[in-house]
Amino acid sequence: MGWILPELKTITGNFANVIHGLNANHLTDQVIQRSKRMILDTLGVGLLGTSTEVCHKVTQYSKIYSSDISSTIWGHLDFRLPPLYAAFVNGVAVHSMDFDDTWHPATHPSGAVLPAVIALSEAFPQKKKISGLDLLLAFNVGIEVQGRLLRFSSEARNIPKRFHPPTVVGTMGSAAACAKLLALDQLKCKNALAIAASYAGAPLANAATQTKPLHVGNAAKHGLEAACLASQGLQGNKQILDMESGIGAFYTDYNPQALPTLQSYPWLLDQQDVAIKRFPAHLGTHWVADAASSVRRKLVESSDNFLPLDKIEKVILKVPEVKYVNRPSPTSEHEARHSFQFVACSALLDGSMSVQSFTSENIHRPALQELLSKTQLEHPPDNKPSFESLYCEVHVTIQDGNPISDRCDTFYGHWRKPLKKEDLEKKFQSNASSVLPAEATEGILETVYNLEKVEDCSVLSTFLSGQSASVLSEKLRFL
């Protein structure tokens, strides 16, 4: 497929044309608003993620690299890295707790792109300021490319089975975003996509381990690297999106399509919002948490405001079949974040889920272990493994009593029921303030909310390092 096509008619050429041709005037108000929510959320979960064990490990590892050009490591005042490794460490931080956004078709779009464009923006010479609008445009190009590639396969519409999507489309999105920020011409945009494709892919078997966060860090880093290599003139296959042996290698039903014309360009983010998580775990568990919390309320109401734990005989969860989220007895935080059973039992015990739900003490408490031993999964044939259509039912059988159940079709935070602005802000402030001083946290909030008006987006990196507003009176200027 594709060898005989003239270059302008190829899908790869078409993508290069769109990446090169999109400009800030193409951004709609809704795309700007939605992407600013995504940016704020991603920065918050990334800042919180800097305190995780996996992030500490990759930070220590990355200290072997040094360079004259350096970028901020989020949450660190006194430690910087070359842009590639800053993108890697910050990308790992974003996904270290599985707290970052999720899109449909399934991927984590922001974590692969935002750390790369922020790190790259710091590498430009002083006189070439990158504005907030430049950053927003590059970010949205990276999100758009991911969404378009995911629509080339109907397989991609379901929760993945073989590989983790950010390692494929995230790497390509990061390359596109960085190519945009570097203002590469169409030929170099094609080469950036081709180079990125050779970095793509990681097996899903590493889900629920400390290796899974590396997938997002690598996507950010490798996309940035691909764009930098392309900017130096390195060449790859200029029909990488057209061929079954290109990006088509990852899908059995690959069917690439040309993008819409640049005139009044229709962004996918306008049509399809992201899900923003209220607690750090696999998105599929969020339906389970809401249904289980409702069942707990009913149990407590029928038992004089007391949870009758000893009377619970059986817990049945009706969920789609997703093998890597079926973990009856998780022993680590990463396994617990990928366990329908753990989240259901935690929500039944505690009434809600939070960052603290995944501490070692909470995972290993006897009451939870006992409830896990009574929990079974069922997979109704109509419950498809898609974040667009799945549902969860929780049924609890009580000794000498009627069974109690509830169902969740759309959890709060899903794109059909988005987080209110104040709840997104609360999530961000809670996450960021665990790492940064209050002034820096407020500085990020104000900068992101005004991003399209910010003259020099390096102010964002200054706040992300933990510097406070007093240092920045000069820098924080809006257009």
Disulfide bonds with the S-S distance in Angstrom:
none
